[in-house]
Amino acid sequence: MRVFEPGIMPDLHWHGHVEINLVSGASMVYDMDGERIVVPENRASIFWAGIPHQLTEVHKTGEETPQLTNLYLPLDAFLFMRHIGQFQVAILGGGFGLLDASLCGPDRMAQWYTDYRSHDFERVNVLKDELNAMLRRAQIAQTDWLRLPLQDAANERVIPTAHIRHVVEMVRFILDNLTEPITNADVARVTGLHQNYALSLFTHTMHVPMKRFIIRMRLHRARALLLESSMAISHVTLESGFASISQFYEHFRKAYGMTPHVMRSRYANLTLK
């Protein structure tokens, strides 16, 4: 966790944590994979930072200096939290959620920050338990989605916990092996289920076929590498798991409406301005 005055981020970036952020004394605007997301003050937001994002605007709401509290939750810790399977799927599906103010306000974040900075084992464990409980409440409460997940949780019937667990296992495997060749059989194998059933379960839960989900995750990584580094396109192709440059260009153009070269050039021009 950290507390600081928020400032404009010079570039898009991405990392492997789930972020829970709360800003006081300002509202903020994020660019998340090309979408503009407005975050109000004193409302905790949550999103998976593996999707390229950038804080582009900070608008003060009073005379006091704005303060941003960041809680960085490692992805593996998030995925192993209990009884929040549907919420895990929504966040990994690209959802940017605004939590109910009664669940996580400035006082709660301040207490967690104090516990975190204490370096006391027991207090830190209490923090983790409270965070898990808060996310369990968020799963059954009204979460305002500033960026919709792949599935619309509000219109989805309740999915059995065992099914959610299998989907989370598959997502975890995909993210851990994104740079490697991945087949449907490879992913289904981690569940111990029949391949066809595992694929059907994934598609039903995530509302996107597994192969398309893998491509989407690779495109997120590729876009971040393009915009945050000077890495050659050929290396971006390899690091994001595409089998060939031609395949990479085909999927990238279809997703973003331009080539990787054009996107990098446009972003460089915006940065220079």
N, C-alpha and C positions, 0 to 999 in steps of 0.2 A: 504494500500500500504506500501511497505518497500523497501529500497535500501541497499544492502550489498554485501560483497565479496562472490561469490558462493563457496560452498565446497561440498565434497562428502557426500551424505546422508547415514548414517549407515544402514538404513533399508528401506524397502518399507513402504510407508504410503498412506493414503487416507483420504479425507475430503470432505465436501459437497459444495465446491466452484468451480466456473469456474475460471481458472487461465489464466492471460495474462502476459507473461514473456518476458523480453528483456535483453539480456546480451551484454555488451560491453567489448572489450579486450580479448575475449575468445570465443570458441565454447563449447557446452555442449553435453553430451550424457545422455539420459534418458533410463531407463528400464521401459516400460509401459506394465504391464500385460504380461511380457515375451518377448516383442518386443523391439529391439534396435532402438532408434530414435536419430538422430544427428541434433542438433539445431545450425545454424550458428550465428555469431555475428551480432548485429544491425538489426535483423529481429524479430519482435514480433511474439510469438507463442501463441496459445490458445488451451486449452483442459479442459475437465471435470476431476477434481481431485478426483472424486468418484471412478475412476478406479485406482487400485494400481499402484504406480509409485515411481521411485527412481532416483535421480541424481547420476550417477555412474562415470562420467568422466568430468573433466574440463581441456581444452587445451588452454593455453594462446596463443594469437596471436601477442603480442608485449611486451614491457617492462613495461607498466603501469599495475597497479593492476586491475584485472577484476572487473566489477560491474554488479550486477544483480538487475533489478527492477521487483518486483512482484506486480501485481494487483490482489487482491482476490475479485471476484464478487460472492456474495451469490447466490446459485442456484435459490432461489425464485425470486430474483431481475432479474437474467438473463432470467428466464422463463416468467416474466411479461414485458420484454422489447417489444416494439411495432415493427411490420413490419420486424422481423427477423426470422420468423417461420422456414424456410428451414434451416437456419444456426443453430437454436436451435436443430432441429432434427439431423443434422449432428454431432454436438458436443456431444449430449446425446447418439448418436449412436457410440461413441468411436473415433470420428475423432480427430486427432492432427494436427491442421492447422498452416501453416506459412503464416502470413498476408503480403500483398504487402507492400513493404518498403515505398511507398508514403502515406500509410494510417496511419502508426504508427511507427515512428522512435524514436531515442533517445531524440530529442528535444520535441516531443509531450509527451513522457512519463515523461520527466523532468518537463514540465509544469503541467501535471496532479498531479505529486507528490507534487509540490509546492501548488497547489490548495487544495489537500487533507490535507496537513499539516497545512494549514492556519486556519482550523476549522471555516471558514467563511461559513455560510449556503448557501449564494448565489453562492459562488465560487464552492462549492461542488456540488450544483445542476447543474451548468454549466458543470462540469466534467461529471456528469451522462448523461446529454443530448448529450455531444460530444461523449461519449463512445457509446451510442446507435446509433448515426449517423455514427460513424466509422464502427460499426458492420453491419449497413444497407449497407454501401458501400462495405464491405467485402463480403456480400452476393451476390452482383451483379458483383464484380470484380473477378479476378483470385486468388483463394486461393490454395496454394500448400499444399496438404495433405500428411504429413509425415507418418501418420497412417490413412488409409482410414476409413471413417464411414461405417456403415452397408450398406448404399445405396451409389451409385456413383452419386453424385449430378450433375456432368457434363453431364451424359447421361440420366438424369431423366427429363421428361417434367415438366413444371411449375405446381405446385400443388396449387389449390385455397387457399387463405388465411384462409377461414373459416375451411377448412379441416385441415390445419396445426394447427390451434388453438385447434381443437378437439384432435389431436394427442398429442400436448403438454399437454393438460389437463390430458390425460390418462397416459402419462409418469410421470407427477407430482404426480398423485395418486399412481402409482406403487412404486415410490421411497419413498413416505411418509408412505407407508404401507407394506414395504418389509418383515418385520418380522411377519406379520399376514398372515393367509390363504387368498389368493386372487383368486377369480374366474373371468372368462371373463365377466360375468354379472356385477360383482362389478365394474370393470374398465369401462365398456361401459356405466354404469348408469350415470357417471359424465358428459357425453356429452349430455344426453337427446336424443340420437339417438337410433334407433333399434339396438339390440345387433349384429346381423349379419352384418349390414352395418358398425357399429363402428369397428368390428374386421377386416372387409375387408379393411377399410380405414387405420387402423393401419398397417396391413401387406403390403399394397401397398406403404405406405409412408416410413416405416422403413425397408422394404425388409426383414422382419423376422416376423413369427407369434408371437402373443402376449405372449403365454405361453413360447416360447423359449426365448423371450426377458426377461421375468421375471426370468427365470432360469439363464440367463446370468448375470443379475444384482445381483442375489443372489450369484452366483459363484464369482463375483468380490469382494463382501463383505466378503465372506468366506475366500478367498485367502488372503485378507488383514489381517483378524483376525488371521489366522494361522501364518502368518509371522511376525506380529508386536506384538504378545502377546503369553503368555503361556496358554491361555484359553484351557480348555479340549475340545476334538473333539465334545463331546456331546453338550457342550455349544455353540460352533461354529455353529453346526447344527441348534440350536434354534435361535441364533442371526442373522443368515442369512436367516431364513424363511423356511427351509426345514422341511417337515413333519416327517421324520424319518432319522436315521443314514444310513440305507441301501439305501434310496433314495438319500441322500447326496453323499455317496460313488459312487453310480452308475453314477450320473451326473458329479462328480468331475473327476473320472477316464476317462470318455468319453471326457471331455473337455481338461484335462491336461496330460493324458497318464500315470498317476500315482495316488497313493492314497494320501489323505491328510497327513498321517504320513510320507510318503516318501518325499513329497515336503518340509515339515517342517524340516525334518532331513537334507536334502541336503542344504537347505538355512542356517541352523544353522552351518553346516560345512564350507560353504563359508564365513559366517560372522566371524567365529573363525580364518580363515586364514588371 
